Amino acid sequence: MASSSSGFVFGLTAAALAAVGFLGYQASATVPADLGRPQASASPAAAVSKAPRDEANPRTVPAGSGVGERVVYSVNDDRVWLVGTRGEVTRSFTVTPGSIDPAPGVYRVTSRSNSVIGTDGTPIEHVVRFTSVDGVTIGFSAAVDDSPEETDPGVRTGGIRESRENGDAMWEFATIGAQVAVIP
């Protein structure tokens, strides 16, 4: 009797593993191949060039940062612009970058988490991820205690920290698939 029940358990386990493998394959087959990878924009040079800034009004979206609804993130200026469908800036704010910067280019939001612990051990919320660099996930987030981030140069982090208020705005704006234009 023991051998027949172990055979039955083995058969069930094999069937379950086959079902999980099949479902995993189906899920991976339906994900767009370019999701999370830098993509060429309608004007590729514009997304990666040093876009001129309006020094008098830093809330003005940089020229050459793309078209349509998008998040624009300037690595050099540590600033984000949330740009609406007609090219209007709906919100602009400064951020504190992690120790790893994304390369200039156009990305898509690949995943989001309402609340997690950051790689630096800080409880964070409204995480909006859009790429990874050498195994480090890059995305926007807000510290739950709203404390300013002190970047430890010894820890590889990709979290681009924003205030909780700005994190709420990003969470509402940047859903899965939303465009993120990273500029110098």
Salt bridges, closest charged atoms under 4 A:
ASP77 OD2 - ARG53 NE 2.41
ASP120 OD1 - ARG161 NH2 3.33
GLU125 OE2 - ARG164 NE 2.65
GLU149 OE1 - ARG161 NH1 2.38
GLU165 OE2 - ARG91 NH2 3.05
ASP168 OD1 - HIS126 ND1 2.99
